[in-house]
Amino acid sequence: MATGVDTLISQAMIESKGQWSQSRQAPPIALSDIRRWAIATYWPETPPPIYWNEDYAATTRWGGVIAPPDFNPFAWPVKRVAPLAAAAPVAGVRLTGMNGGQTDTYGEPMRPGDVISTRQRLADFNERQGRFGLMLYTFTEIEWANQAGAFVRRRIATGIRY
């Protein structure tokens, strides 16, 4: 499936590479958000009590309930967030996209009351010939921090389009 173009890398991608987006914030994390996430994640088993039992969690090194590492306070947006425009390939070319995977690095655990902020950037991109023709690989870096500015999570997400 040939695209009929020499490159899928847009000028906007080149100009915005490495530039962080505006920061946005999730609503404060509620204990019930963490509890529900843990129930859904561990279903049908009972989730570890560190994620829902305040009495137990108070006796741990964390001193209180924490969220599972994969908890996402941005999972229920009131308004849909537009994808990173800088990662858009050249205009006018219809491409098939797929998830190329992700790598997460975790820092401070999230807790009830935390307000998590996020920012993202097009960290890198490249293209190569593949079985389906010219393929574009984009690497988007997403960072999360809590209200104190402490590092919570970093994700490098790989997108593949052809």
C-alpha positions in Angstrom: 0.0 0.0 0.0 2.1 2.9 -1.2 1.4 6.4 0.0 2.7 8.2 -3.1 4.8 10.6 -1.1 8.6 10.7 -0.4 8.2 11.4 3.3 5.5 11.2 6.0 7.3 13.6 8.3 5.5 17.0 8.3 7.1 20.4 8.8 5.1 20.8 11.9 6.7 17.6 13.3 10.1 18.9 12.6 9.4 22.3 14.1 7.8 21.0 17.3 10.1 18.1 18.1 11.0 18.2 21.8 8.7 21.1 22.7 6.4 20.5 25.7 2.7 21.1 25.4 0.7 23.2 27.8 0.2 21.5 31.1 -3.3 20.3 32.1 -4.6 19.0 35.4 -6.9 16.1 36.4 -9.5 16.7 39.1 -8.3 15.8 42.6 -8.0 12.1 43.1 -10.7 10.6 45.4 -10.3 7.5 47.6 -13.3 6.1 45.7 -11.5 6.6 42.3 -8.6 4.5 43.6 -10.8 1.9 45.1 -12.9 1.5 41.9 -9.8 1.3 39.7 -8.3 -1.4 42.0 -11.5 -3.4 42.0 -11.6 -3.3 38.2 -7.9 -4.1 37.8 -7.9 -7.1 40.2 -11.4 -8.4 39.4 -12.6 -11.1 40.3 -9.9 -11.2 43.1 -9.9 -8.8 46.0 -7.4 -6.0 45.4 -4.5 -5.5 47.8 -5.7 -3.5 50.9 -3.1 -0.8 50.3 -5.5 0.4 47.5 -8.7 0.7 49.6 -8.3 -0.1 53.3 -7.4 3.1 55.1 -6.7 1.3 58.5 -4.4 -1.2 56.9 -2.7 1.4 54.6 -1.9 3.6 57.6 0.4 0.8 59.0 2.4 0.6 55.8 5.5 2.5 54.7 3.2 4.8 52.7 1.2 5.8 55.8 -2.1 5.7 53.8 -3.9 4.5 50.7 -2.0 4.8 47.4 -3.2 4.2 43.9 -2.1 1.2 41.8 0.8 2.2 39.6 -1.4 2.0 36.4 -4.1 4.3 37.9 -5.1 7.0 35.4 -6.7 10.2 36.9 -7.2 11.4 33.3 -9.3 8.3 32.3 -12.7 10.1 32.6 -12.3 13.5 30.9 -15.4 15.7 30.8 -14.1 17.1 27.5 -12.2 15.0 25.0 -8.5 16.1 24.7 -7.2 16.5 21.1 -4.3 14.4 20.1 -0.9 16.0 20.0 -1.1 18.0 16.7 2.7 18.1 16.3 2.7 14.3 15.7 0.5 14.6 12.6 2.1 13.4 9.4 1.9 15.2 6.1 -1.6 16.4 5.2 -3.7 14.6 2.6 -2.2 11.2 3.1 -4.6 8.6 4.6 -2.7 6.3 6.9 -3.4 3.2 9.0 -2.3 3.6 12.6 -1.4 1.2 15.3 0.0 1.2 18.8 3.7 0.3 18.8 3.8 -0.1 22.6 4.8 2.0 25.6 7.4 2.1 28.3 6.4 3.5 31.7 8.7 4.7 34.5 7.1 5.3 37.9 8.0 7.8 40.6 5.9 8.9 43.6 2.6 6.9 44.1 -0.6 8.8 43.7 -2.7 9.3 46.8 -6.2 10.6 47.6 -6.3 14.4 47.3 -3.4 14.5 44.8 -3.9 16.8 41.8 -1.9 15.4 38.9 -0.7 17.5 36.0 0.5 16.3 32.7 2.4 17.6 29.7 3.6 15.9 26.5 5.9 16.3 23.6 6.9 14.6 20.4 10.2 13.3 21.6 11.4 11.7 18.3 10.3 10.2 15.0 11.7 8.3 12.1 10.5 6.6 9.0 11.5 3.4 7.2 10.3 1.2 4.5 8.3 -1.8 5.6 6.2 -4.5 4.1 3.3 -2.0 3.7 5.5 0.8 2.2 6.7 3.9 4.0 6.1 3.6 7.8 6.2 6.5 10.3 7.3 5.8 13.9 6.5 8.5 16.4 7.7 8.6 20.1 5.5 10.7 22.4 6.8 11.4 25.9 4.2 12.1 28.5 5.1 13.3 32.1 3.0 13.4 35.2 3.7 15.3 38.4 1.7 15.8 41.6 0.7 19.2 43.1 4.1 19.4 44.9 5.9 19.0 41.5 7.1 15.4 42.4 7.6 13.1 39.5 4.8 10.5 39.2 5.1 8.8 35.8 6.8 9.1 32.5 5.5 7.2 29.4 7.2 6.9 26.1 4.4 5.8 23.6 5.3 4.5 20.2 2.9 5.1 17.3 3.2 3.4 13.9 1.5 4.7 10.8 1.7 3.4 7.3 
